């Protein structure tokens, strides 16, 4: 009995040791076998990654992948991971592989990149970079030198060691243009000013344009200074003088010059006090040519934006602080688009140094830099697309959605850049219409990637929206790249030619919008259509719609006035003649009183300028003596004033303020802010600084060339001017 039991136990052990069993997988990295593999394939993706549960399965999967004609791009038998580029339908291959026992997952391959952290020591002071999520945007792109940004300002110190590598230079070796002095030297050379003690010293001025340029494009990762948001080429266009003053003529000229010399983005940290037809026309000229314009909203803390920010086709930017609130000095209103960091912004200063300034002037270059990064990835973006994407990717900081206090919110560089990072193909140039039996050319652009490998791209066309039966040659390259073909035939009769471009970039398939070319019979060799097009361009781009309407009103009014006035004049003459007695004798005529001719008035006095510096909470000098016709300019040199500081006409005492209402400035908060007022009448004008309560006065003496009694000193000065959006 015992022998029988022992034999049974022995047989059982033999069966257990020799019977079928699951294989033991080598290595702790291998996955357990699952009856169902997970599948996650993105639309249009051809790069796939597979996880398997063992070496045998890995070999089987490898053979199947190779058998489909696909290309293996990575394989690790030890880890059980394999990636490949599908030769045919990726989804079909994925489904087939997922049914193999031992396959754990099949999914689209995801690219990885290093998190870019520049070594610029000034990063610790650049709090705005975190606010706009710039670090994440840099993992996608830092910009490139093909994108040109024009800085319309007081010029740029292009010798600054943190800017010199990114300064634009034309074929003649110039870095821009100076519309103040009408020369090729747009240097930001404001080098003199007053220190906090009121002493005149050199090399302490604000360097407004250099500060803006550094926010935009200071050299990144060079172990010095600060990191600019976009590594692009900076074009210096000087449209403001050493006092931060310009006119709509200099700014308008600067806009047109920048467009004609290749700028894709124009940043204007400046403002005009009112609407300007020439500037509106220049803005229209720029946007019609695909240039993105960005401008500061202004620093008066009012609900009215300065121009050009108030124009609808300019991205207007208000200033936010490090707590994501609208800065008290920042303008707001119905035309405000977005907010950006604008309080204590650390950036470049002339002479190779650095400084912190506040104002919507510092906010605008943040937004211009984001636009430049977007255009680096996709130069085919239109101005409207850039603006819409920037607005739609903001971080809301107030009422949900748009509000007039903060616009759409604070800009987010990463979300804006990420939204245009995918490969894109865009038809960029084609005629709107052609004649019968004609031929024409078409250009298209492929962009996206980091950069991307353009495996193939081609253009298709046809004479029906649903049947694009003709195809160009297939091209390849690296993004971004532009392609063109010529000789596309039109039709023998009136009709339409439809166009669409395709591309495959890093395995990602994309296609352009469907475009249409109208085929129509030419009238008079199409001279009428050409005349109509030229007239349209003249009205909307060269002359401007407002000027055209005014001209038409004048042209219509002249004949109307002539027609209305001539009959009336004849009627009056007839009545006058009828009332005069018939001249029977000479003495019936009455003597006529002679006309007294007054001598012409004396010529106006010449224009003079005087400067008053706000240093600390003092005014230097306290008393200024000028003559009639002098423009007095108050300049806040280096003082970061507390909120509420401004110039107000009148005086104050222990009982409170006693303003006389003759003149009053906006807020003078940031260093570089200025305000001016022209005094046309003699007298003594007292004024004071609000909030800090410091008194001063302007003594206006009669101009020596004036005649006659002097007018009353109670009249206000004739003109006042605010700072142009410092």
C-alpha positions in Angstrom: 0.0 0.0 0.0 2.8 2.4 0.9 4.6 1.5 -2.3 1.4 2.3 -4.3 1.1 5.8 -2.6 4.8 6.6 -3.2 4.5 5.7 -6.9 1.4 8.0 -7.3 3.2 10.9 -5.6 6.2 10.4 -7.8 4.1 10.3 -11.0 2.3 13.5 -9.9 5.6 15.2 -9.5 6.8 14.1 -12.9 3.6 15.4 -14.5 4.0 18.8 -12.7 7.6 19.2 -13.8 7.1 18.2 -17.4 3.7 19.5 -18.2 2.9 22.6 -20.3 3.3 26.0 -18.6 3.4 29.7 -19.3 6.9 31.0 -20.3 8.8 33.0 -17.7 9.8 36.3 -19.2 13.3 37.5 -18.7 13.8 40.9 -17.2 11.6 42.9 -14.9 10.9 45.4 -17.7 8.7 43.0 -19.6 4.9 43.5 -19.4 2.4 40.8 -18.4 0.4 39.2 -21.2 -3.0 40.8 -21.7 -5.8 39.5 -23.8 -6.5 42.9 -25.3 -3.9 45.5 -26.4 -4.7 49.2 -26.0 -4.7 51.3 -29.2 -4.3 55.1 -29.3 -3.7 56.4 -32.8 -3.9 60.2 -33.5 -5.6 61.2 -36.8 -3.1 61.4 -39.6 -0.3 59.9 -37.6 2.1 57.4 -39.3 4.8 57.1 -36.6 3.7 54.3 -34.2 5.2 52.8 -31.1 4.5 49.2 -29.9 5.0 47.5 -26.5 5.3 43.7 -26.3 5.5 41.2 -23.5 8.5 39.1 -24.5 11.4 38.5 -26.9 9.5 36.0 -29.0 6.6 38.4 -29.5 9.0 41.2 -30.3 10.6 39.1 -33.0 7.2 38.2 -34.5 6.0 41.8 -34.4 9.3 43.0 -36.1 8.9 40.5 -38.9 5.3 41.7 -39.5 6.2 45.4 -39.5 9.0 44.8 -42.0 6.6 42.7 -44.1 4.2 45.7 -44.5 7.0 47.7 -46.0 7.2 50.0 -43.0 10.4 51.5 -41.7 11.6 50.6 -38.2 13.0 53.8 -36.6 13.7 52.4 -33.1 13.9 48.9 -31.6 14.9 47.5 -28.2 14.4 43.7 -27.8 15.4 43.9 -24.1 12.8 46.5 -23.3 10.2 45.2 -25.7 9.6 48.6 -27.4 9.7 49.1 -31.1 8.7 52.2 -33.2 8.2 52.5 -37.0 6.8 54.7 -39.7 3.9 53.0 -41.4 4.1 52.5 -45.2 0.4 52.2 -45.7 -2.7 52.7 -43.5 -1.4 53.2 -40.0 -4.7 52.4 -38.3 -5.0 49.1 -40.2 -1.5 48.0 -39.2 -2.2 49.0 -35.6 -5.4 47.0 -35.4 -3.6 44.0 -37.0 -0.7 44.1 -34.5 -2.9 44.6 -31.5 -4.6 41.3 -32.2 -1.3 39.4 -31.7 -1.0 37.7 -28.2 1.7 39.4 -26.2 1.2 42.9 -27.7 0.5 45.3 -24.8 -0.1 48.6 -26.6 0.0 50.3 -30.0 0.0 54.1 -30.1 1.2 57.2 -32.0 4.8 58.1 -31.2 5.2 61.3 -29.2 8.2 63.5 -29.6 10.3 64.5 -26.6 12.6 67.5 -26.1 14.7 69.0 -23.5 13.2 71.7 -21.3 15.1 74.8 -22.3 16.5 76.9 -19.4 18.7 79.8 -20.5 21.8 80.7 -18.4 21.2 84.5 -18.6 21.8 85.7 -15.0 19.1 88.4 -15.2 16.4 85.7 -15.5 15.7 86.0 -11.7 14.5 89.6 -12.3 12.3 88.7 -15.4 9.1 87.8 -13.6 7.1 88.3 -16.7 8.6 85.3 -18.4 6.8 82.9 -16.0 3.6 84.9 -16.3 3.4 84.5 -20.1 4.7 80.9 -19.9 7.7 81.7 -22.1 9.8 78.8 -20.9 7.4 76.2 -22.3 7.1 78.2 -25.5 10.9 78.0 -25.9 10.7 74.2 -25.8 8.9 74.6 -29.2 10.9 77.5 -30.7 13.0 80.5 -29.6 12.6 82.2 -33.0 14.9 82.6 -35.9 16.7 85.4 -37.8 14.4 85.1 -40.8 11.7 87.0 -38.8 12.3 90.8 -38.6 10.7 92.9 -35.9 10.8 96.7 -36.3 11.1 98.7 -33.1 9.5 102.2 -33.7 10.9 104.2 -30.8 13.8 106.4 -29.8 16.2 104.1 -31.6 18.3 101.1 -30.3 21.8 101.0 -28.9 22.9 98.3 -31.3 26.3 98.1 -29.6 24.8 96.7 -26.4 26.5 93.3 -25.8 23.1 91.7 -25.2 21.6 93.0 -28.4 24.4 93.1 -31.0 23.9 89.5 -32.1 20.2 90.1 -33.0 20.4 93.5 -34.7 19.1 93.7 -38.2 21.5 95.0 -40.9 20.7 95.8 -44.5 22.9 95.3 -47.5 24.6 98.7 -47.0 25.4 97.9 -43.4 22.8 100.1 -41.7 20.6 98.9 -38.8 17.5 100.9 -39.7 16.5 104.6 -40.3 16.3 107.8 -38.2 13.2 109.8 -39.2 14.0 112.5 -36.5 17.2 113.6 -38.1 16.5 112.1 -41.6 19.6 109.9 -41.7 20.8 106.3 -41.5 21.8 106.4 -37.8 18.9 105.3 -35.6 21.0 105.1 -32.4 19.3 105.4 -29.0 21.7 108.1 -27.9 19.9 109.7 -25.0 22.9 109.8 -22.8 22.5 112.8 -20.5 20.2 113.6 -17.6 19.8 114.4 -13.9 20.5 112.1 -10.9 18.4 111.8 -7.8 20.1 114.8 -6.3 19.3 117.0 -9.3 22.9 117.1 -10.6 23.4 116.9 -14.3 25.4 113.8 -15.2 25.9 111.7 -18.3 24.7 108.3 -19.4 21.7 107.9 -17.1 18.8 108.6 -19.5 16.0 106.1 -19.9 17.0 104.6 -23.3 13.3 103.8 -24.0 13.8 102.1 -27.4 16.8 100.0 -26.1 14.6 98.8 -23.2 11.8 97.7 -25.5 14.3 96.0 -27.8 15.7 94.0 -24.9 12.3 92.6 -23.9 11.8 91.6 -27.5 15.1 90.1 -28.5 18.0 90.3 -26.1 20.3 87.4 -26.9 19.2 84.3 -25.0 21.5 81.7 -23.3 24.7 83.8 -23.6 25.5 83.9 -19.9 25.0 87.7 -19.7 22.2 90.0 -18.9 18.6 89.1 -19.8 16.8 86.7 -22.1 14.7 88.2 -24.9 11.5 86.4 -25.7 12.1 86.0 -29.4 15.5 85.4 -31.0 14.7 87.5 -34.1 16.3 90.4 -36.0 15.6 93.8 -34.5 15.2 96.7 -36.9 15.8 100.1 -35.4 13.4 102.8 -36.6 13.8 106.1 -34.8 10.6 108.0 -34.8 10.9 109.7 -31.4 13.5 112.3 -30.3 15.6 112.5 -27.2 12.7 113.7 -25.1 10.4 110.9 -26.3 8.5 113.1 -28.7 7.5 112.5 -32.3 4.7 113.3 -34.6 2.3 111.3 -36.7 4.4 112.2 -39.7 7.5 110.5 -38.2 5.5 107.5 -37.0 3.6 107.0 -40.2 6.8 107.2 -42.2 8.4 104.7 -39.9 5.6 102.2 -40.4 5.8 102.4 -44.2 9.6 102.2 -44.2 9.6 99.1 -41.9 7.1 97.4 -44.1 9.0 98.1 -47.3 12.2 96.8 -45.8 10.9 93.4 -44.7 9.5 93.7 -41.2 6.9 91.1 -40.3 6.1 92.6 -36.9 6.1 96.3 -35.8 6.0 97.2 -32.2 5.0 100.8 -31.3 5.5 101.6 -27.6 4.2 105.1 -28.2 0.9 107.0 -28.6 -0.7 110.0 -30.2 -3.3 112.1 -28.5 -5.8 111.9 -31.3 -6.8 110.3 -34.6 -4.4 110.7 -37.4 -5.4 110.0 -41.0 -1.8 109.5 -42.2 -1.1 107.0 -39.4 -4.4 105.2 -40.2 -3.3 104.9 -43.8 0.1 103.7 -42.8 -1.4 101.0 -40.6 -3.7 99.9 -43.4 -0.7 99.8 -45.7 1.1 97.5 -43.3 -1.8 95.1 -42.6 -2.6 94.8 -46.3 0.9 93.4 -46.7 0.7 90.9 -43.9 2.6 92.8 -41.2 1.4 92.4 -37.6 1.3 95.7 -35.6 1.4 95.9 -31.8 1.0 99.1 -29.8 0.9 100.2 -26.1 -2.5 101.3 -24.8 -1.1 104.4 -22.9 -0.3 105.3 -19.3 -3.0 107.8 -18.3 -5.2 105.3 -16.4 -8.2 106.4 -18.5 -10.8 104.5 -20.5 -9.6 105.9 -23.8 -6.7 104.2 -25.7 -4.1 106.2 -27.4 -3.5 105.8 -31.1 -2.3 103.7 -32.9 -3.4 101.2 -30.2 -7.0 102.4 -30.8 -7.0 101.3 -34.4 -9.0 98.0 -34.9 -6.2 96.4 -37.0 -3.5 97.0 -34.3 -3.1 94.6 -31.3 -3.5 97.0 -28.3 -1.7 96.0 -25.1 -2.4 97.0 -21.5 0.0 96.5 -18.6 -0.4 94.0 -15.7 1.6 93.6 -12.5 3.1 90.6 -10.9 -0.2 89.8 -9.2 -1.9 89.5 -12.5 -3.9 92.7 -12.0 -4.3 95.6 -14.4 -1.7 98.3 -13.5 -3.3 101.5 -12.2 -1.6 103.6 -14.9 -2.7 101.3 -17.8 -5.3 102.7 -20.2 -8.3 100.5 -20.9 -11.5 100.6 -23.0 -13.5 99.0 -25.8 -10.5 98.7 -28.2 -8.2 96.9 -25.7 -7.1 93.5 -26.8 -4.8 91.9 -24.3 -2.7 92.5 -21.2 1.0 91.7 -20.6 3.6 92.3 -17.9 4.4 96.0 -17.6 5.5 96.8 -14.0 9.1 96.8 -13.0 10.3 95.1 -16.2 14.0 94.4 -16.2 15.7 94.9 -19.6 18.6 96.4 -21.5 19.8 100.0 -21.1 22.1 102.0 -23.3 25.8 101.7 -22.7 25.7 98.0 -21.9 23.8 98.2 -18.7 20.3 97.1 -17.5 17.3 98.7 -15.7 13.7 98.2 -14.6 11.0 100.4 -16.1 7.2 100.3 -15.9 4.5 101.2 -18.5 2.5 99.8 -21.3 5.6 100.4 -23.3 7.1 97.4 -21.6 4.0 95.4 -22.1 3.7 95.8 -25.8 7.0 94.1 -26.7 5.9 90.9 -24.8 3.1 90.6 -27.3 5.1 91.5 -30.3 7.6 88.8 -29.4 4.9 86.2 -29.2 3.7 87.2 -32.6 7.3 86.8 -33.9 7.5 83.3 -32.4 4.3 82.3 -34.2 5.5 83.6 -37.5 8.8 81.8 -37.1 6.8 78.5 -37.1 4.3 79.5 -39.7 5.2 82.6 -41.8 2.0 82.1 -43.8 -0.2 83.3 -40.9 -2.2 86.4 -41.7 -2.3 89.4 -39.5 -5.9 88.5 -38.5 -5.0 84.9 -37.7 -2.1 86.1 -35.4 -4.3 88.5 -33.6 -7.2 86.0 -33.2 -4.8 83.3 -31.9 -3.2 85.6 -29.4 -6.6 86.7 -28.1 -8.0 83.2 -27.9 -5.0 81.7 -26.0 -4.9 84.3 -23.1 -5.3 83.7 -19.4 -8.4 85.4 -18.2 -7.9 87.6 -15.1 -11.2 89.3 -14.7 -14.7 88.7 -15.9 -15.1 85.5 -17.8 -14.5 86.3 -21.5 -13.8 89.7 -22.9 -14.1 92.9 -20.8 -13.0 96.4 -21.3 -10.8 96.5 -18.2 -8.4 93.7 -19.1 -9.4 92.7 -22.7 -9.1 89.0 -23.3 -6.6 88.6 -20.5 -2.9 88.1 -20.1 -1.1 86.7 -23.1 0.2 83.1 -23.0 3.2 82.4 -25.2 3.1 78.7 -25.0 -0.5 78.3 -25.9 -0.2 80.7 -28.8 2.9 79.1 -30.2 1.7 75.5 -29.6 -1.5 76.3 -31.6 0.6 77.0 -34.7 3.3 74.4 -34.2 1.7 71.5 -36.1 2.7 71.1 -39.7 0.7 73.3 -42.0 0.5 73.9 -45.8 -0.9 77.2 -47.1 -1.3 78.5 -50.6 0.3 81.9 -50.3 0.3 83.5 -53.8 -2.2 83.0 -56.7 -4.1 85.4 -59.0 -7.7 86.3 -58.1 -8.6 86.2 -61.7 -7.1 85.3 -65.1 -8.2 85.6 -68.7 -9.3 82.9 -71.1 -6.7 80.5 -72.4 -4.1 82.0 -70.0 -1.5 80.4 -67.7 -0.6 81.5 -64.2 1.7 80.6 -61.3 0.9 79.4 -57.7 3.1 79.4 -54.6 2.5 77.5 -51.4 4.3 77.2 -48.1 4.9 74.3 -45.8 5.7 75.1 -42.1 5.7 73.6 -38.7 7.9 71.1 -36.9 11.1 71.8 -35.1 12.0 72.0 -37.9 10.1 69.4 -39.8 11.1 66.9 -42.5 8.9 67.6 -45.6 8.6 64.1 -46.9 6.4 65.2 -49.8 4.3 68.2 -50.9 2.5 69.0 -54.1 -0.3 71.1 -55.6 -3.5 69.9 -57.2 -6.0 71.8 -59.3 -9.1 71.2 -61.3 -12.2 72.8 -62.7 -14.6 71.5 -60.0 -14.5 71.7 -56.2 -14.8 68.0 -55.9 -12.5 66.9 -58.8 -8.9 68.2 -58.6 -7.7 66.0 -61.3 -4.3 67.6 -62.0 -1.2 67.4 -59.8 2.2 69.1 -59.8 5.6 67.4 -59.3 6.3 66.2 -55.8 8.8 68.2 -53.7 10.6 67.7 -50.4 12.7 69.7 -48.0 12.7 71.0 -44.4 10.3 73.4 -42.9 9.6 76.1 -43.3 9.9 76.1 -47.1 8.0 77.7 -50.1 7.3 76.0 -53.4 6.1 77.4 -56.7 4.9 76.1 -60.1 4.1 78.0 -63.2 2.1 77.3 -66.4 -1.1 76.2 -64.8 -3.7 76.6 -67.7 -7.0 78.5 -67.3 -10.1 77.7 -69.4 -11.3 78.5 -72.9 -14.5 79.9 -71.4 -15.6 81.7 -68.2 -15.3 79.4 -65.2 -13.2 78.7 -62.1 -9.9 76.9 -61.4 -9.8 75.3 -57.9 -6.5 74.8 -56.0 -5.4 72.8 -53.0 -1.9 71.9 -51.7 -0.9 68.8 -49.7 2.1 67.9 -47.6 3.4 65.2 -45.3 5.7 66.5 -42.6 7.3 64.0 -40.2 4.6 61.6 -41.1 1.8 64.1 -40.4 -0.5 64.7 -43.4 -2.0 68.1 -43.9 -3.8 70.0 -46.6 -4.5 73.7 -47.4 -7.8 75.5 -47.8 -9.5 75.2 -51.2 -8.7 78.4 -53.2 -10.4 79.6 -56.4 -9.1 81.5 -59.4 -11.8 83.1 -61.5 -11.5 82.7 -65.3 -13.2 85.5 -67.2 -13.1 87.0 -70.7 -10.8 90.1 -70.8 -12.4 93.4 -71.6 -10.1 95.8 -73.5 -7.1 93.6 -72.6 -8.3 93.7 -69.0 -7.4 97.4 -68.8 -10.7 98.2 -67.0 -10.1 95.6 -64.3 -6.5 96.8 -63.9 -7.8 100.4 -63.6 -10.4 99.4 -61.0 -7.8 97.5 -59.0 -5.4 100.4 -59.1 -8.1 102.8 -58.1 -9.0 100.6 -55.2 -5.4 100.4 -54.0 -5.1 104.2 -54.3 -8.2 104.8 -52.3 -7.7 102.3 -49.5 -3.9 102.1 -49.2 -2.3 105.3 -50.6 -4.9 108.1 -50.1 -7.0 106.5 -47.3 -10.7 106.0 -47.1 -11.2 109.0 -44.8 -9.3 111.3 -47.0 -11.1 110.0 -50.1 -14.5 110.7 -48.5 -13.4 114.2 -47.5 -12.1 114.9 -51.0 -15.4 113.7 -52.5 -17.4 115.9 -50.1 -15.3 118.9 -51.2 -15.7 118.1 -54.9 -19.4 117.7 -54.5 -19.7 120.8 -52.4 -17.9 123.2 -54.8 -20.5 123.0 -57.7 -23.4 123.0 -55.2 -22.1 126.2 -53.6 -21.6 127.8 -57.0 -25.1 126.8 -58.2 -26.7 128.0 -55.0 -24.7 131.2 -54.7 -24.9 132.6 -58.2 -28.7 133.1 -58.5 -28.7 134.5 -55.0 -26.0 137.0 -55.8 -27.9 138.2 -59.0 -31.0 138.7 -57.0 -29.3 140.8 -54.4 -27.7 143.0 -57.0 -31.0 143.5 -58.8 -32.7 144.6 -55.6 -29.9 147.1 -54.8 -30.0 148.7 -58.2 -33.8 149.0 -58.0 -33.6 151.0 -54.8 -31.2 153.6 -56.1 -32.9 156.8 -57.5 -32.4 157.4 -61.2 -29.3 159.7 -61.6 -31.0 162.8 -63.0 -28.2 165.0 -61.6 -24.9 164.3 -60.2 -25.8 165.6 -56.7 -28.3 162.8 -56.2 -25.4 160.4 -55.5 -24.6 159.9 -51.8 -21.1 159.9 -50.5 -19.7 156.4 -49.7 -17.8 155.8 -46.5 -14.3 154.6 -47.3 -13.0 151.2 -46.1 -10.5 151.3 -43.3 -7.6 148.9 -44.1 -6.0 147.6 -40.9 -2.3 146.8 -41.1 -1.3 143.1 -41.0 -0.8 141.6 -37.5 2.8 141.2 -36.4 4.4 137.8 -37.1 3.9 135.2 -34.3 6.8 134.8 -31.9 9.3 132.1 -32.6 8.9 128.7 -30.8 11.1 128.0 -27.9 11.5 125.0 -25.6 12.4 124.7 -21.9 12.8 121.5 -19.8 11.9 120.8 -16.2 13.2 117.6 -14.6 11.2 115.6 -12.1 14.0 114.1 -9.9 12.9 112.0 -7.0 9.9 113.9 -5.7 11.4 117.3 -6.5 11.1 119.6 -9.4 14.3 121.0 -11.0 14.3 123.9 -11.3 11.4 125.1 -9.2 11.0 128.4 -11.0 11.4 128.6 -14.8 11.3 131.9 -16.7 10.3 131.7 -20.3 8.9 134.0 -23.0 5.5 133.7 -24.8 5.3 130.8 -27.2 7.6 128.6 -25.2 6.8 124.9 -24.8 7.7 123.6 -21.4 8.5 119.9 -21.2 8.4 118.1 -17.8 10.4 114.8 -17.9 10.4 112.1 -15.2 14.1 111.1 -15.5 14.7 108.1 -13.2 12.1 108.3 -10.5 9.6 105.3 -10.2 6.9 107.5 -8.8 4.0 106.2 -6.6 0.5 106.0 -8.1 -1.3 109.3 -8.5 1.6 111.6 -9.2 0.8 114.3 -11.9 1.2 118.0 -12.7 -1.8 120.2 -11.7 -2.1 124.0 -12.2 -2.9 125.9 -9.0 -1.7 125.6 -5.5 -2.4 123.9 -2.2 -2.3 124.7 1.6 -3.4 123.1 4.8 -7.0 123.4 3.8 -6.5 121.3 0.7 -5.9 121.7 -3.1 -6.9 124.8 -5.0 -6.5 124.0 -8.7 -7.3 126.8 -11.2 -8.0 124.5 -14.1 -5.5 126.0 -16.5 -3.6 122.9 -17.2 -3.2 119.3 -15.9 -1.1 116.4 -17.0 -1.8 112.7 -16.9 0.0 110.4 -14.5 3.8 110.5 -14.5 4.7 107.2 -13.0 7.5 105.4 -15.0 10.9 106.9 -15.7 10.9 108.4 -19.1 7.3 109.7 -18.9 7.0 113.3 -20.0 4.3 115.9 -20.5 4.5 119.3 -22.3 2.5 122.5 -22.4 2.9 125.6 -24.6 2.5 129.0 -22.9 1.2 131.7 -25.3 0.3 134.3 -22.7 2.5 136.2 -20.2 1.9 135.8 -16.5 2.8 133.6 -13.5 1.5 130.0 -13.6 1.7 128.1 -10.3 1.5 124.4 -10.2 2.3 121.4 -8.0 2.9 117.6 -8.0 -0.1 115.7 -6.8 0.3 113.0 -4.1 3.8 114.2 -3.1 2.8 117.9 -2.8 5.7 119.9 -4.2 5.1 123.4 -5.5 6.7 125.2 -8.5 5.9 127.9 -11.0 6.4 129.1 -14.6 7.0 132.8 -15.2 6.0 133.8 -18.8 7.3 137.1 -19.9 6.1 139.0 -23.0 8.0 138.3 -26.2 10.0 141.4 -27.3 8.4 141.3 -30.7 4.9 141.6 -29.5 2.9 144.9 -29.7 -0.1 146.3 -27.8 -1.4 145.4 -24.3 -0.8 142.0 -22.9 -3.8 139.7 -22.4 -5.0 138.6 -19.0 -2.9 136.0 -17.2 -6.0 134.1 -16.1 -6.3 132.4 -19.5 -5.0 128.9 -19.8 -2.1 127.9 -22.0 -3.0 127.1 -25.5 -1.8 123.5 -26.0 -1.1 120.5 -23.8 0.4 117.2 -24.7 0.6 113.8 -22.9 3.4 111.3 -22.9 3.3 108.9 -25.9 2.7 105.7 -24.1 6.0 105.3 -22.2 
